[in-house]
């Protein structure tokens, strides 16, 4: 079990649920996100009333402030007394109309979902590799397994993130560091509400338990829930000429 963890994107959704689950397990956890009020609610839920010490500490940070990451990571590790686990759960998925093309939205997706992840996980990987221990978890998505018509850059960002995590695993795995790629299907979070179809949707708390179980067993790739593994195997192997006609 992790003793000291960082959750980036901890103010809501999967990140908040992962942070709460870590707190229930007695892990010291740093909550990182840009919305202070929401972060404080998550911290209060973890620390509870009458606690003799706080398991959760909050750090207000926008993941696109890439230059802040090295010093903030150093500060967090000092505050926590080390680092065993980092979970990158920050992500955005702005809505796009069927025929909408928006460079501003596309750029924001890449800045948060990819560049923010690289800024944080590069720094964490160097630290954990030197310690020759620890686990990195990246929340990718089943959406990254194919190029879907609905939100091209969201799919692209999750595919890029998954490839980055594979490369990072190949780089630091020989130093005893696990890199776990998690690919959730639809999870009932603020980001997914309003999406028309959410097959096999699960709650955020259930997703968090499955994600941390994958981290404990040092999985390579974990689909959450597991039913998505065979489904995506089939979808990945559909010919492009077939897939382009499916409304997925």
C-alpha positions in Angstrom: 0.0 0.0 0.0 1.2 3.5 -0.9 2.2 5.7 2.1 2.7 9.0 0.2 0.9 9.8 -3.0 0.2 12.7 -5.3 -3.1 13.0 -7.2 -3.0 15.6 -10.0 -6.5 16.6 -10.9 -7.9 15.8 -7.5 -10.7 18.4 -7.3 -13.5 16.2 -8.9 -14.3 13.1 -10.8 -12.0 10.2 -10.9 -9.1 12.1 -9.3 -11.2 13.1 -6.3 -12.4 9.6 -5.9 -8.9 8.2 -6.1 -7.7 10.7 -3.5 -10.6 9.8 -1.1 -9.8 6.1 -1.5 -6.2 6.6 -0.7 -7.2 8.5 2.4 -9.4 5.7 3.5 -6.4 3.4 3.2 -4.4 5.7 5.5 -2.1 7.1 2.8 -0.8 10.6 3.0 -2.0 12.3 -0.1 -1.3 15.6 -1.9 -4.3 17.0 -3.8 -3.3 19.0 -6.8 -5.7 21.0 -9.0 -6.6 24.6 -9.9 -10.0 24.9 -8.1 -9.2 25.6 -4.4 -12.8 25.4 -3.1 -13.3 21.9 -4.6 -9.9 20.8 -3.4 -10.8 21.9 0.1 -14.0 19.8 0.0 -12.0 16.7 -1.0 -9.4 17.4 1.7 -12.1 17.8 4.3 -13.7 14.6 3.3 -10.4 12.7 3.7 -9.3 14.4 6.9 -12.7 14.3 8.6 -13.8 15.9 11.8 -11.7 15.4 14.9 -8.7 13.9 13.1 -5.5 14.1 15.1 -3.5 14.7 11.9 -4.3 15.6 8.3 -3.7 12.9 5.7 -4.6 15.2 2.8 -2.8 18.4 1.9 -4.0 20.6 -0.9 -1.9 22.5 -3.5 -3.6 24.9 -5.9 -2.0 24.6 -9.3 -3.0 24.8 -13.0 -1.3 21.9 -14.9 -0.6 24.2 -17.8 1.8 26.2 -15.6 4.5 23.7 -16.6 7.5 25.7 -15.2 6.0 25.4 -11.7 6.1 21.7 -11.6 9.7 20.9 -10.5 9.6 23.2 -7.4 6.1 22.2 -6.5 6.9 18.5 -6.8 10.0 19.0 -4.6 7.8 20.9 -2.0 5.1 18.2 -2.0 7.6 15.4 -1.5 9.2 17.3 1.4 5.7 17.8 2.9 4.7 14.2 2.5 8.1 12.8 3.6 8.6 11.0 0.3 6.7 9.7 -2.7 5.4 6.2 -3.5 2.7 6.8 -6.0 1.6 9.6 -8.4 -1.7 9.5 -10.3 -2.3 11.9 -13.2 -6.0 12.3 -13.5 -6.3 15.8 -14.8 -8.2 16.1 -18.1 -10.6 18.1 -20.1 -13.2 17.1 -22.7 -15.0 20.2 -24.1 -18.1 19.5 -26.0 -18.0 19.9 -29.8 -20.9 20.2 -32.1 -21.1 17.6 -34.9 -19.5 19.9 -37.5 -17.5 22.2 -35.1 -13.8 22.6 -35.5 -12.2 24.6 -32.7 -8.5 25.1 -32.5 -8.9 26.8 -29.1 -10.6 23.8 -27.6 -8.2 21.4 -29.3 -5.2 23.2 -27.9 -6.6 23.2 -24.4 -7.2 19.5 -24.6 -3.5 18.9 -25.6 -2.2 21.3 -23.0 -4.0 19.7 -20.1 -4.3 16.0 -21.1 -0.8 15.6 -22.7 1.6 18.4 -21.9 0.5 18.7 -18.3 0.9 15.0 -17.8 4.4 15.1 -19.4 5.5 18.0 -17.1 4.4 16.1 -14.0 5.3 12.6 -14.8 8.8 13.4 -16.3 9.7 14.9 -12.9 8.1 12.1 -10.9 9.8 9.4 -13.1 13.3 10.9 -12.5 12.7 11.0 -8.7 11.3 7.5 -8.5 13.9 6.0 -10.8 16.6 7.4 -8.4 14.8 5.7 -5.5 14.4 2.6 -7.6 10.8 2.2 -6.4 7.3 3.6 -6.8 4.3 3.6 -9.1 3.1 6.0 -11.8 -0.5 5.8 -12.9 -1.9 7.7 -15.9 -5.6 7.9 -16.5 -6.0 7.4 -20.3 -9.3 6.3 -21.9 -10.9 3.7 -24.1 -11.4 6.7 -26.4 -7.8 6.7 -27.2 -7.9 3.2 -28.8 -9.4 4.5 -32.1 -9.9 7.9 -33.8 -13.5 8.7 -33.1 -15.5 11.3 -35.1 -17.1 12.9 -32.0 -14.1 14.7 -30.4 -11.0 14.1 -32.5 -8.5 15.8 -30.2 -9.8 14.1 -27.1 -9.1 10.7 -28.7 -5.8 12.0 -29.9 -4.8 13.2 -26.5 -5.6 9.9 -24.8 -3.8 7.9 -27.5 -0.7 10.2 -27.1 -0.9 9.8 -23.3 -1.0 6.0 -23.6 2.0 5.9 -25.9 3.9 8.3 -23.6 3.2 6.0 -20.7 4.4 3.0 -22.6 7.6 4.8 -23.5 8.0 5.9 -19.9 7.5 2.4 -18.7 10.2 1.2 -21.0 12.5 3.9 -19.7 12.1 3.5 -15.9 10.8 -0.1 -15.6 14.4 -1.3 -15.4 14.8 0.9 -12.3 12.0 -0.8 -10.4 9.3 1.8 -11.2 5.9 0.6 -12.4 4.0 2.7 -14.9 0.3 1.7 -15.1 -1.9 2.8 -18.0 -5.6 2.9 -17.0 -8.2 3.0 -19.7 -11.6 3.7 -18.2 -14.8 3.4 -20.1 -17.6 5.9 -19.2 -17.5 6.9 -15.5 -20.2 8.9 -13.9 -18.3 12.2 -13.4 -19.1 15.9 -14.1 -17.0 15.6 -17.3 -19.1 12.8 -18.7 -22.5 14.0 -17.7 -24.4 15.2 -20.7 -22.7 12.6 -23.0 -25.6 10.9 -24.8 -24.4 7.3 -24.5 -22.5 5.9 -21.6 -22.5 2.1 -22.0 -21.4 0.1 -18.9 -21.1 3.3 -16.9 -19.7 2.9 -13.4 -19.4 5.3 -10.4 -16.3 7.2 -9.7 -15.7 5.5 -6.3 -15.9 2.0 -8.0 -13.5 3.2 -10.7 -11.1 4.5 -8.0 -11.0 1.1 -6.3 -10.3 -0.7 -9.5 -7.6 1.9 -10.5 -5.8 1.5 -7.2 -6.1 -2.3 -7.4 -4.3 -2.1 -10.8 -1.6 0.1 -9.2 -1.1 -2.4 -6.4 -0.6 -5.3 -8.8 1.6 -3.1 -11.0 -0.5 -3.8 -14.1 0.7 -2.7 -17.5 -2.6 -1.7 -19.0 -5.9 -1.9 -17.0 -9.3 -1.4 -18.6 -11.9 -0.1 -16.1 -14.2 -2.0 -15.8 -12.6 -5.1 -17.2 -15.5 -5.7 -19.7 -13.9 -3.0 -21.9 -10.8 -5.2 -22.5 -12.5 -7.7 -24.9 -14.7 -5.0 -26.3 -11.8 -2.7 -27.2 -9.8 -5.7 -28.6 -12.6 -6.1 -31.2 -12.9 -2.4 -31.9 -9.2 -1.9 -32.3 -9.1 -4.7 -34.9 -12.0 -3.4 -37.0 -10.8 -2.3 -40.5 -10.8 1.5 -40.8 -13.3 1.3 -43.7 -15.7 -0.4 -41.3 -15.0 1.7 -38.3 -15.6 5.0 -40.1 -19.2 4.0 -40.7 -19.9 3.3 -37.0 -21.3 6.0 -34.8 -19.0 5.3 -31.9 
